[in-house]
Amino acid sequence: MEPGLAAVAQPWREKCPWGAPPTTITPCSLSDVMSEELAKELQQQEQNAAFPHVIGIDTAALIGEGTETSSDLLLAQMLQMEFDREYDAQLRREENKLNGDSKVSISFENYRMVHPYEDSESSEDEVDWQDTRHDPYKLDKPSTNPRRGFAGKGKEITTKHDEVTCGRRNTARMENFAPEFQVGDGIGMDLKLSNRVFNALKQHSYSEQRRSAKIHEKKEHSTSDQAMDSKTRLLLFKMVNSGVLESINGCISTGKESVVFHANGGSLGDQMVPTECAIKVFKTTLNEFKNRDKYIKDDYRFKDRFSKLNPRKIIRMWAEKEMHNLTRMHKVGIPCPEVVLLKKHILVMSFIGQDHVAAPKLKDVQLNNEDMKRAYHQVLHIMQQLYTECKLVHADLSAYNMLWHVGKIWLIDVSQSVEPTHPHGLEFLFRDCKNVSQFFQKAGVADAMGERDLFNAVSGLNISADNEVDFLAEIEALEKLNEDHVQKHGKLAEFESDESPEDD
């Protein structure tokens, strides 16, 4: 064979040795090329690759088996459907070419001629629950609203303010209300709402939505009222499951800063828990503690740990502070609740009372003259013992924080108590003396001293002043000297640490 004829007979061979490998062309017969089924199959494969989400249409099922296609209308519909499918396939190809591998894509969905839900097969037996086409109770009403605007001379003009059109539109818009707002489905009714009724329902929907949000927020932040949020309940359940408490019975008292519950005690290791216990739960909201940081930020025991940036930490520090103060008071024999356990913002103490009945406050109890006189001398001795032996000032002493039980005065609520070396310790002591003096003088105790004499009797200081203003000025001067002394010599070593029954 000549070289020229070999090149013509084998055109796929490359002259360059590094060229692409020769491709094998599969021969096919002329009958296969002219086959209509093969052409349809290739076209269907191409369309499925370009537009895979379009469901194929069975033409035979559409026109029915054995139905002649002599009708021009039916043929036109079939041709239009094929054209729409080809158009959608072309759109899909353009969309894929434009988007490529980009994470941000552009969709031509709104420009499609055939949508997936139009091609989806559905059973004739399945009827949508909102399908009212065959509802016998359905009123005769037009399927669509009449066109608005000028409709020609002598014809009726329908505007957007038409009562029927506006009423039906308001009914449809009512479905956009909050899910909790029950509006009904409107099946079998040609419901029309006026603007006044629709606006009233819309305002009511907004009000219900805000009320629901407030109720949810109150449930999540219920510590402002009952101090029983989910975390608090979990801690109490753990105490019951571990055997520290047998049961929690109910609320004893509610205050601005805490809530006290009654419980039956169990056991804590080798330590026996009292039969009746009081659980003091400090509220985990900081509403009542925002203006009370002066009681803790200058206390040397918590000065390095105080931070306004962590509200829950401040609440735990209040509970820990009360535990330490009660421990000091119990060591020297002052009648007060005995600490059992501290767990975050929950303090378990012994119960002051009997048979689930809490001891009454000194403010509420009715005492005769002898008992009131004895109560005054007990309070005086407790204040002196608290100041000299415990090195504490109650800072909120009044008839509301003293209980009368088995003929004795018991002190409670000592979370705000500070040491006399506190920058405002003497001012707090003078305020306590003023509250105690005024209460017992009104109660008719003849031996009750005035606030200035009571202050000197408790503190051991001999401050002499003719009026309260000068007395307070001398107290402030002493606090200034005391603060300088503490900064120079440091804090008292014997009160630097307390034994803590906290169980982490």
WOHUTA-V521010 format. One record per pair of residues at least 4 apart in sequence whose C-alpha atoms are under 7 Angstrom apart, sorted by sequence separation. I is the first residue (numbers start at 1). GAP is how many residues later the second one is. D is the distance in whole Angstrom. If there is no record, write none. Layout:
{{I | GAP | D} {I | GAP | D}}
This chain:
{{1 | 4 | 7} {2 | 4 | 6} {3 | 4 | 6} {4 | 4 | 6} {5 | 4 | 6} {6 | 4 | 6} {7 | 4 | 6} {28 | 4 | 7} {29 | 4 | 7} {30 | 4 | 6} {31 | 4 | 6} {35 | 4 | 6} {36 | 4 | 6} {37 | 4 | 6} {38 | 4 | 6} {39 | 4 | 6} {40 | 4 | 6} {41 | 4 | 6} {42 | 4 | 6} {43 | 4 | 6} {44 | 4 | 6} {45 | 4 | 6} {46 | 4 | 6} {47 | 4 | 6} {48 | 4 | 5} {58 | 4 | 6} {59 | 4 | 6} {60 | 4 | 5} {61 | 4 | 7} {63 | 4 | 6} {71 | 4 | 6} {72 | 4 | 6} {73 | 4 | 6} {74 | 4 | 6} {75 | 4 | 6} {76 | 4 | 6} {77 | 4 | 6} {78 | 4 | 6} {79 | 4 | 6} {80 | 4 | 6} {81 | 4 | 6} {82 | 4 | 6} {83 | 4 | 6} {84 | 4 | 6} {85 | 4 | 6} {86 | 4 | 6} {87 | 4 | 6} {88 | 4 | 6} {89 | 4 | 6} {90 | 4 | 6} {91 | 4 | 6} {92 | 4 | 6} {93 | 4 | 6} {94 | 4 | 6} {95 | 4 | 6} {96 | 4 | 6} {108 | 4 | 7} {114 | 4 | 7} {115 | 4 | 7} {116 | 4 | 6} {127 | 4 | 7} {151 | 4 | 6} {158 | 4 | 6} {162 | 4 | 6} {163 | 4 | 6} {164 | 4 | 6} {165 | 4 | 6} {166 | 4 | 6} {167 | 4 | 6} {168 | 4 | 6} {169 | 4 | 6} {170 | 4 | 6} {177 | 4 | 7} {193 | 4 | 6} {194 | 4 | 6} {195 | 4 | 6} {196 | 4 | 6} {197 | 4 | 6} {198 | 4 | 6} {199 | 4 | 6} {200 | 4 | 6} {201 | 4 | 6} {202 | 4 | 6} {203 | 4 | 6} {204 | 4 | 6} {205 | 4 | 6} {206 | 4 | 6} {207 | 4 | 6} {208 | 4 | 6} {209 | 4 | 6} {210 | 4 | 6} {211 | 4 | 6} {212 | 4 | 6} {213 | 4 | 6} {214 | 4 | 6} {215 | 4 | 6} {216 | 4 | 6} {217 | 4 | 6} {218 | 4 | 5} {222 | 4 | 6} {223 | 4 | 3} {228 | 4 | 6} {229 | 4 | 6} {230 | 4 | 6} {231 | 4 | 6} {232 | 4 | 6} {233 | 4 | 6} {234 | 4 | 6} {235 | 4 | 6} {236 | 4 | 6} {237 | 4 | 6} {238 | 4 | 6} {239 | 4 | 6} {240 | 4 | 6} {254 | 4 | 6} {255 | 4 | 6} {267 | 4 | 6} {268 | 4 | 6} {286 | 4 | 6} {289 | 4 | 7} {293 | 4 | 6} {294 | 4 | 6} {299 | 4 | 6} {302 | 4 | 6} {310 | 4 | 7} {311 | 4 | 7} {312 | 4 | 6} {313 | 4 | 6} {314 | 4 | 6} {315 | 4 | 7} {316 | 4 | 6} {317 | 4 | 6} {318 | 4 | 6} {319 | 4 | 6} {320 | 4 | 6} {321 | 4 | 6} {322 | 4 | 6} {323 | 4 | 6} {324 | 4 | 6} {325 | 4 | 6} {326 | 4 | 6} {327 | 4 | 6} {328 | 4 | 7} {329 | 4 | 6} {330 | 4 | 6} {342 | 4 | 6} {343 | 4 | 6} {353 | 4 | 6} {354 | 4 | 7} {360 | 4 | 6} {361 | 4 | 6} {367 | 4 | 6} {368 | 4 | 6} {369 | 4 | 6} {370 | 4 | 6} {371 | 4 | 6} {372 | 4 | 6} {373 | 4 | 7} {374 | 4 | 6} {375 | 4 | 6} {376 | 4 | 6} {377 | 4 | 6} {378 | 4 | 6} {379 | 4 | 6} {380 | 4 | 6} {381 | 4 | 6} {382 | 4 | 6} {383 | 4 | 6} {384 | 4 | 6} {385 | 4 | 5} {386 | 4 | 5} {387 | 4 | 5} {397 | 4 | 6} {398 | 4 | 7} {404 | 4 | 6} {405 | 4 | 7} {418 | 4 | 6} {421 | 4 | 6} {424 | 4 | 6} {425 | 4 | 6} {426 | 4 | 6} {427 | 4 | 6} {428 | 4 | 6} {429 | 4 | 6} {430 | 4 | 6} {431 | 4 | 6} {432 | 4 | 6} {433 | 4 | 6} {434 | 4 | 6} {435 | 4 | 6} {436 | 4 | 6} {437 | 4 | 6} {438 | 4 | 6} {439 | 4 | 6} {440 | 4 | 6} {441 | 4 | 6} {449 | 4 | 6} {450 | 4 | 6} {451 | 4 | 6} {452 | 4 | 6} {453 | 4 | 6} {454 | 4 | 6} {455 | 4 | 6} {456 | 4 | 5} {467 | 4 | 6} {468 | 4 | 6} {469 | 4 | 6} {470 | 4 | 6} {471 | 4 | 6} {472 | 4 | 6} {473 | 4 | 6} {474 | 4 | 6} {475 | 4 | 6} {476 | 4 | 6} {477 | 4 | 6} {478 | 4 | 6} {479 | 4 | 6} {480 | 4 | 6} {481 | 4 | 6} {482 | 4 | 6} {483 | 4 | 6} {484 | 4 | 6} {485 | 4 | 6} {486 | 4 | 5} {492 | 4 | 7} {1 | 5 | 7} {14 | 5 | 6} {60 | 5 | 6} {69 | 5 | 7} {151 | 5 | 7} {161 | 5 | 6} {186 | 5 | 7} {193 | 5 | 6} {222 | 5 | 6} {223 | 5 | 6} {228 | 5 | 6} {239 | 5 | 5} {240 | 5 | 5} {254 | 5 | 5} {267 | 5 | 5} {268 | 5 | 6} {297 | 5 | 7} {298 | 5 | 6} {329 | 5 | 5} {342 | 5 | 5} {353 | 5 | 4} {360 | 5 | 6} {367 | 5 | 6} {385 | 5 | 7} {386 | 5 | 6} {387 | 5 | 5} {404 | 5 | 5} {420 | 5 | 5} {440 | 5 | 6} {449 | 5 | 6} {456 | 5 | 5} {465 | 5 | 6} {486 | 5 | 6} {69 | 6 | 7} {99 | 6 | 5} {151 | 6 | 6} {160 | 6 | 7} {222 | 6 | 6} {223 | 6 | 6} {239 | 6 | 6} {240 | 6 | 6} {253 | 6 | 6} {254 | 6 | 6} {267 | 6 | 5} {296 | 6 | 7} {297 | 6 | 5} {330 | 6 | 7} {341 | 6 | 6} {342 | 6 | 6} {352 | 6 | 6} {353 | 6 | 5} {386 | 6 | 6} {387 | 6 | 6} {403 | 6 | 6} {404 | 6 | 6} {419 | 6 | 6} {420 | 6 | 6} {456 | 6 | 6} {465 | 6 | 5} {99 | 7 | 7} {150 | 7 | 5} {222 | 7 | 6} {240 | 7 | 6} {253 | 7 | 5} {266 | 7 | 6} {341 | 7 | 5} {352 | 7 | 6} {386 | 7 | 7} {402 | 7 | 6} {403 | 7 | 5} {418 | 7 | 7} {441 | 7 | 6} {456 | 7 | 7} {149 | 8 | 6} {175 | 8 | 7} {221 | 8 | 7} {252 | 8 | 5} {265 | 8 | 5} {306 | 8 | 7} {330 | 8 | 7} {340 | 8 | 5} {402 | 8 | 6} {403 | 8 | 7} {440 | 8 | 6} {13 | 9 | 7} {148 | 9 | 7} {149 | 9 | 6} {220 | 9 | 6} {251 | 9 | 6} {252 | 9 | 5} {265 | 9 | 5} {297 | 9 | 6} {339 | 9 | 6} {340 | 9 | 5} {402 | 9 | 5} {12 | 10 | 6} {148 | 10 | 5} {149 | 10 | 6} {251 | 10 | 4} {252 | 10 | 6} {265 | 10 | 5} {326 | 10 | 7} {339 | 10 | 4} {401 | 10 | 6} {402 | 10 | 6} {147 | 11 | 7} {148 | 11 | 5} {250 | 11 | 5} {251 | 11 | 6} {264 | 11 | 6} {265 | 11 | 6} {338 | 11 | 5} {339 | 11 | 7} {401 | 11 | 5} {437 | 11 | 6} {95 | 12 | 7} {148 | 12 | 7} {250 | 12 | 6} {264 | 12 | 5} {265 | 12 | 6} {326 | 12 | 7} {327 | 12 | 7} {337 | 12 | 6} {338 | 12 | 5} {401 | 12 | 6} {437 | 12 | 6} {95 | 13 | 7} {249 | 13 | 6} {263 | 13 | 6} {264 | 13 | 6} {326 | 13 | 7} {337 | 13 | 5} {437 | 13 | 6} {248 | 14 | 6} {249 | 14 | 5} {263 | 14 | 5} {337 | 14 | 7} {437 | 14 | 6} {248 | 15 | 4} {262 | 15 | 6} {263 | 15 | 6} {337 | 15 | 7} {247 | 16 | 6} {248 | 16 | 6} {262 | 16 | 5} {323 | 16 | 7} {91 | 17 | 7} {247 | 17 | 5} {261 | 17 | 6} {262 | 17 | 6} {434 | 17 | 5} {245 | 18 | 7} {246 | 18 | 5} {260 | 18 | 6} {261 | 18 | 5} {433 | 18 | 5} {245 | 19 | 6} {246 | 19 | 6} {260 | 19 | 5} {261 | 19 | 7} {145 | 20 | 6} {171 | 20 | 7} {245 | 20 | 5} {246 | 20 | 5} {260 | 20 | 4} {394 | 20 | 6} {171 | 21 | 6} {244 | 21 | 6} {245 | 21 | 5} {259 | 21 | 6} {260 | 21 | 6} {395 | 21 | 6} {430 | 21 | 7} {433 | 21 | 6} {171 | 22 | 6} {244 | 22 | 5} {258 | 22 | 7} {259 | 22 | 5} {395 | 22 | 5} {433 | 22 | 6} {168 | 23 | 7} {170 | 23 | 6} {243 | 23 | 6} {244 | 23 | 5} {258 | 23 | 5} {259 | 23 | 7} {394 | 23 | 4} {395 | 23 | 7} {88 | 24 | 6} {168 | 24 | 5} {181 | 24 | 6} {243 | 24 | 6} {244 | 24 | 5} {258 | 24 | 4} {393 | 24 | 6} {394 | 24 | 7} {88 | 25 | 6} {167 | 25 | 4} {168 | 25 | 7} {257 | 25 | 6} {258 | 25 | 5} {286 | 25 | 6} {392 | 25 | 6} {393 | 25 | 5} {430 | 25 | 6} {167 | 26 | 4} {257 | 26 | 6} {319 | 26 | 6} {392 | 26 | 6} {393 | 26 | 6} {167 | 27 | 5} {178 | 27 | 7} {392 | 27 | 4} {393 | 27 | 6} {164 | 28 | 7} {170 | 28 | 6} {177 | 28 | 7} {284 | 28 | 6} {316 | 28 | 5} {319 | 28 | 7} {391 | 28 | 6} {392 | 28 | 6} {84 | 29 | 6} {85 | 29 | 7} {316 | 29 | 5} {391 | 29 | 6} {84 | 30 | 7} {315 | 30 | 6} {379 | 30 | 7} {178 | 31 | 7} {257 | 31 | 6} {284 | 31 | 6} {378 | 31 | 7} {227 | 32 | 7} {256 | 32 | 6} {393 | 32 | 7} {226 | 33 | 7} {282 | 33 | 7} {395 | 33 | 5} {375 | 34 | 6} {395 | 34 | 6} {398 | 34 | 7} {397 | 35 | 5} {363 | 36 | 5} {393 | 36 | 6} {396 | 36 | 6} {362 | 37 | 5} {363 | 37 | 6} {395 | 37 | 6} {398 | 37 | 6} {51 | 38 | 5} {361 | 38 | 7} {362 | 38 | 7} {398 | 38 | 6} {50 | 39 | 6} {361 | 39 | 6} {362 | 40 | 6} {51 | 41 | 6} {361 | 41 | 6} {362 | 41 | 5} {47 | 42 | 6} {50 | 42 | 6} {361 | 42 | 4} {362 | 42 | 6} {50 | 43 | 6} {360 | 43 | 6} {361 | 43 | 6} {359 | 44 | 6} {360 | 44 | 6} {359 | 45 | 6} {359 | 46 | 6} {334 | 48 | 7} {427 | 48 | 7} {139 | 49 | 7} {426 | 49 | 6} {138 | 50 | 4} {139 | 50 | 7} {137 | 51 | 5} {138 | 51 | 6} {139 | 51 | 6} {353 | 52 | 7} {135 | 53 | 7} {426 | 53 | 7} {227 | 54 | 7} {132 | 55 | 7} {424 | 55 | 7} {227 | 56 | 5} {423 | 56 | 6} {130 | 57 | 7} {227 | 57 | 7} {224 | 59 | 6} {223 | 60 | 5} {423 | 60 | 6} {55 | 61 | 7} {223 | 61 | 6} {224 | 61 | 6} {329 | 61 | 6} {421 | 61 | 6} {54 | 62 | 6} {223 | 62 | 6} {328 | 62 | 6} {421 | 62 | 7} {282 | 63 | 6} {55 | 64 | 6} {281 | 64 | 6} {282 | 64 | 6} {376 | 64 | 7} {281 | 65 | 5} {280 | 66 | 6} {281 | 66 | 6} {273 | 67 | 7} {279 | 67 | 7} {280 | 67 | 5} {279 | 68 | 6} {280 | 68 | 6} {279 | 69 | 5} {278 | 70 | 6} {279 | 70 | 6} {277 | 71 | 7} {278 | 71 | 5} {277 | 72 | 6} {278 | 72 | 6} {373 | 72 | 6} {387 | 72 | 7} {277 | 73 | 5} {278 | 73 | 5} {372 | 73 | 7} {276 | 74 | 7} {277 | 74 | 4} {335 | 74 | 7} {336 | 74 | 5} {384 | 74 | 5} {276 | 75 | 5} {335 | 75 | 5} {336 | 75 | 5} {383 | 75 | 6} {274 | 76 | 6} {335 | 76 | 6} {336 | 76 | 6} {325 | 89 | 7} {322 | 92 | 6} {322 | 93 | 4} {262 | 94 | 7} {321 | 94 | 6} {319 | 96 | 7} {318 | 97 | 6} {299 | 119 | 7} {295 | 121 | 6} {295 | 123 | 7} {299 | 123 | 6} {298 | 124 | 7} {342 | 159 | 7} {343 | 159 | 7} {341 | 160 | 6} {342 | 160 | 5} {343 | 160 | 7} {340 | 161 | 7} {341 | 161 | 6} {342 | 161 | 7} {343 | 161 | 7} {341 | 162 | 7} {324 | 174 | 6}}
